[in-house]
Amino acid sequence: MAAANPIGFVGIGNMGAPMVRCLAKAEHAVLAYDTRAEATAAVAKSATGIEAAANPAEIARRCRIVITMLPESRHVRDALFGDSGIARADSGFGKGCIVIDMSSSFPLDTRSLGETLAKAGIGMIDAPVSGGVGKAVTGTLAIMAGGDAALIDQVEPVLKAMGSIHRTGALGSGHAMKALNNYVSAAGLVATAEALIIGQKFGLDGRVMTRVLNASTGRNNTTENKSERFMLSRTFDSGFALALMEKDVGMARRLAEELGIGADELAFVSAYLTRALGHLGPAADHTAVLKFAEDNVKA
């Protein structure tokens, strides 16, 4: 029997699929949709309480809360206002409904989208995540929630099924925080990759270096979670694409530029990742930055 007013979830990718399963595990009924019908069907079969939506119109008709987990702002706007968009005037998704954008969207675009939705009486919060596929599976993501406090209160049980909530301020602040977080993470990744290459060239063992860094002030997310497991092992398969990191850091750079702030290190890291992406290709994992750094040394 179809559930009344399930949570709509749009975007069933590497992150979206386990997030949907966490919602179902917490006994939230979910109506899932992705442009790839096979992804929608697979997640619907993976757990009790998940249904596959035939199209966005079904999401609009049946859901009062809709989560978007899409690549970037333009995809979110298209899902809401494009052909057969969920929030179009004739869709049935209107006053009192809430959009939760958990994508990595551009903060100023999020503010603009929120203003458009507000004219139809639709609330919006931005709630991007950090933690990767591993924490999406366990429901322990860090969720950066921006928007009206009362709206966040209203959807708090939904968000808590997927992780811990960190309230960041007004609408768009969650997306700003996500972009800046990924910039800081990327800076640690680039620095660690270069340090490993220099140290090993001198004669240090990379695993010894990692242990010392983790016991010292150089400790960061890369040394703790990526150096040995994905970089020194040369598996380069953490599950987070270099293209996504490059996009997120690019958004942080764009935000700084639009705010009139000169940020030299941010500009350097952003350009470095863009060069790495061009060298390694769109399928590369972000931990393969080590290979790009090695190739730079040889060049």
SULZIUR-V44945 format. One record per helix or strand of 3 or more residues. SS is the DSSP state (helix for helix, strand for strand). FROM is the first residue (numbers start at 1). LEN is the number of residues. If there is no record, write none. Layout:
ss:SS from:FROM len:LEN
ss:SS from:FROM len:LEN
This chain:
ss:strand from:7 len:4
ss:helix from:14 len:12
ss:strand from:30 len:4
ss:helix from:37 len:10
ss:strand from:50 len:3
ss:helix from:56 len:7
ss:strand from:65 len:4
ss:helix from:73 len:9
ss:strand from:98 len:4
ss:helix from:107 len:12
ss:strand from:123 len:8
ss:helix from:132 len:7
ss:strand from:141 len:6
ss:helix from:149 len:12
ss:strand from:163 len:7
ss:helix from:173 len:30
ss:helix from:206 len:9
ss:helix from:221 len:5
ss:helix from:227 len:6
ss:helix from:242 len:17
ss:helix from:264 len:17
ss:helix from:286 len:13
